[in-house]
Amino acid sequence: MSQTAKLTMEDVFAARDRIARDIRSTPMLRKHTLDPFVGQDVYLKCEHLQRTGSFKLRGALNVIGQLTDDERARGVVAASAGNHAQGVAVAASELGVEATIFMPEDASLSKVEATRNYGATVRLEGANLGEALIAANVFCQERNAVFVHPFDDPQVIAGQGTLGLEIFEQLPEVATVVIPVGGGGLAAGIGMVLRELRPSCRIVAVQAAAHPTLRVSLAAGASTQVDARPSIADGIAVKQLGTLNFEMLKDLIDDVVEVSEEELSSAILWSMERAKQVLEGAGAASLAALLAGKVTSTGPVVLVVAGGNIDPANLVPVIRHGLTTVGRFLYLGTVIPDRPGELSRLLALLAGTRVNVLGVEHHREGVDLRIGETRVDLTLQTRNVEHVAEVEAALTGAGYPVLRGAH
């Protein structure tokens, strides 16, 4: 099938038959605690519980499962920040095909190691996914291998569309589905299926605010590259939508919302505490949109939870970021007289506000202080944003300035 060929429901049904043996039908988790955010029943489509920890296995299996014997002998090549890499590695391994995966040099260590453990050869090249894609294409041409694109391929989209079939079968009355968008393959596949099976369903695309490719592309009328910033949602940190994906999405999407880094980290924290699920940034994007009040619906809502492959090394700072966002961690500085007993007075005041003091640092040099003063930087555990305001009011009321930022 050519890149411009029209994708059909028959392609999606054929994809499901092709990959059914090797994937899981992931659960639809009802979350009553999310209902107040939208005034409707809310469900999590838990694709982070898929094999390899994301939806990417579906598309990879569908593409590699259709290769000829000659193509399989030449091997497959892919480029990915991590989830597509693992999907291709598993699909290739199970179908007896050699796989070489190009990943950015700063790709998540856990995703790199997982891809290797699934049997693929991993090459770290490029500062981002775009550069890894270029290196992968060069390698592919040199070796006459088969390139498996992460999103801009009709058979990849058909494979991801099988998730749309599951959503409809598990919740036929779905009124709104919220889907994270990076390159656009998942949203294009699910969107096409639900437009056919549930035409009244609203399809909401969610992107990281650091990568607003869909909004920019819709305004321009064509897939457009954006100047992106780093994001904890590395799985959707794509600078440009696929050409085929955009052509489909512009006719499928009802709304586009963007979520900040603070909203993403808060959603990861909420998921761990309230849903007992560990999500990566991209996987938490739909939840972040709902928690931030950016989703509306007149009926049941499905949040597509696309992945759970967060690097353990990144989990602690993400959680701290989330705790700070919701007012449960507070970092601030103040100035006290540099004489005995003053620190005890400050800590006694804080004790009266019922905070837990986690860290105290003194700075007498290298800061803008008068003679006889010292800066104290505090790490405090608080209850919520209202408690933060109480603590800051107590400090300023006692004559202590509240200083934000590093000393």
Secondary structure, DSSP 8 states (H G I E B T S, - for coil): --TTS---HHHHHHHHHHHGGGS----EEE-GGGGGGTTS-EEEEEGGGSGGGBTHHHHHHHHHTT--HHHHHH-EEEE-SSHHHHHHHHHHHHTT--EEEEE-TT--HHHHHHHHHTT-EEEE-SSSHHHHHHHHHHHHHHHT-EE--SSSSHHHHHHHHHHHHHHHHH-TT--EEEEE-SSSHHHHHHHHHHHHH-TT-EEEEEEETT--HHHHHHHHTS---------S-GGG--SS--HHHHHHHHHH-SEEEEE-HHHHHHHHHHIIIII-----TTTTHHHHHHHTT----SS-EEEEE-B----HHHHHHHHHHHHHHTTSEEEEEEEEESSTTHHHHHHHHHHHTT-EEEEEEEE-SSSS--TTEEEEEEEEE-SSHHHHHHHHHHHHHTT---B-S--
